[in-house]
Amino acid sequence: MVKEDEQKGVLRSLDWLTIAIYVALLGLGWMSVCGASYDFDQAGDVFSFSSRSGMQIVWIASSLLLGVFILSIDERIYESFSYVIYGAFLLLLLATPFLAHNIKGSMSWIKIGSFSIQPAEFAKFGTALCIARFISGFELKLNKFKNLCVCAAIVLIPMGLIVMQRETGSALVYISFFLMFYREGMPGAFLFVGVAAVFYFVVGIRFDEEPLLNLPEVSLGTYLVLTGVWLFSSVMTRVYTTLRAPFWWMFGGGLLVIVASFLFAEYVLPFDLNYALLFLVVLMILYLLYLALRERVMQYLYIALFSLGSLGFFYSANYVLDNVMEPHQQDRIKVLLGIMDDPKGVGYNVSQAKIAIGSGGLQGKGFLNGTQTKLKYVPEQDTDFIFCTVGEEEGFVGCTVVLLLFLALIWRLIHVAERQVYRFGRVYGYCVLGVFFFHVFINVGMVLGLTPVIGIPLPFFSYGGSSLWGFTILLFILLRIDAGRNRLKKN
């Protein structure tokens, strides 16, 4: 614990603006839970512990007490015990499937008495502390591949354990830590690889069965992806290497092959243009390998591996979609990409959420006056889809206020992380930033039908104690670390 005089200094150094945003989000979140779970037959019971709105008050009160407790602990404790906390959560995640009860197919909830907790929600702050300690303790440079692999392993291990619990949404949140890696020196090429993978998957799957113009034997999806591999690799050669000739050979030669093959198929003999593009990409890979050996420049080898990996990823995408993913995950992706329309099945949640938000109009129907939510048309409307309650009852104005508050929180997190005098605080701050940004972006996006439905809560809004406690711990540890920055400056 902190001595009394130090405690006064902590209170003076606290970021009270961030705390004010936190409290405002808690208040609006409770109103949303109240609106989403309100029952006309039990009017006046919003404060009763038998109702979800009443229980949310308990979770909010306990979260505030938890925040005060975290602020009373010396921030050096969090750094000193970061490895211990991380290891303890790994053991807990490993044991969870054996202790958990099956809840809607998920084995991630441990029942304690009359309520349940989800260890995956708390493992995020343990992972953030561990990665911050590791990077700051060794002053690692993340532009070195070996260091990046070790850091990635620290993140991917709990991610894999959560996947074993059939909790894909919570596992995907750990991808947000790679934003911190980029801030700490990870080459932007790694982020580009991730963006390219999304492009290959979305475009390849979405347009797989659509023809290219008037050539029915040519898959538009495959054509666009192979063109993307050629173009991405050519541009990377121009950006990451010093010789200019290879770029012009790859870009100019590739453009010539694409135009010539298209004209041949159009006016001479129709054939699958994708074979010509595949031949072009393979030829380009061989050329890059030749340059790597001749010039002894590793960048050419990396670009060749990128091109080869792109082919492997794309041609395995359909197999993963059809044979690896669960049927409900396949359907969600197909509905999102517009491949299938199932408003009464897997697309029901999103369809009803859109109706609820749209019915709110500009100013909304008013607190507790929503019809879509009161009549329970939207499944999971007080947890994963709670944002639709905001849209229906508070309208466009209410949604804008909520999103601006989240934007203000993210802005404050950037500000707090950047002003840290010690790398541990900065790394942890960007971990917290990444987690909050991922949750808000994906949750709001899936309610609006812009991102896949992966089942993650909206911070401080979704009903439940595990997520609320988890977000509170993440945030208040950062605030406590930030409050100790003045002592570090003096030292």
Secondary structure as UniProt FT lines:
FT   HELIX           4..13
FT   HELIX           16..37
FT   HELIX           40..42
FT   TURN            43..44
FT   TURN            46..47
FT   TURN            49..50
FT   HELIX           52..71
FT   HELIX           75..80
FT   HELIX           82..99
FT   STRAND          101..103
FT   TURN            104..105
FT   STRAND          106..112
FT   TURN            113..114
FT   STRAND          115..117
FT   HELIX           119..138
FT   TURN            142..143
FT   HELIX           145..163
FT   TURN            164..166
FT   HELIX           168..172
FT   HELIX           173..176
FT   HELIX           177..183
FT   TURN            184..185
FT   HELIX           188..206
FT   TURN            207..209
FT   STRAND          211..212
FT   TURN            213..214
FT   STRAND          215..219
FT   HELIX           220..240
FT   HELIX           245..267
FT   HELIX           273..295
FT   HELIX           298..319
FT   HELIX           320..324
FT   HELIX           327..337
FT   TURN            343..347
FT   HELIX           348..359
FT   TURN            360..363
FT   TURN            367..368
FT   HELIX           371..374
FT   TURN            375..376
FT   TURN            379..386
FT   HELIX           387..418
FT   HELIX           423..447
FT   TURN            448..449
FT   TURN            459..461
FT   HELIX           465..483
FT   HELIX           485..490
//
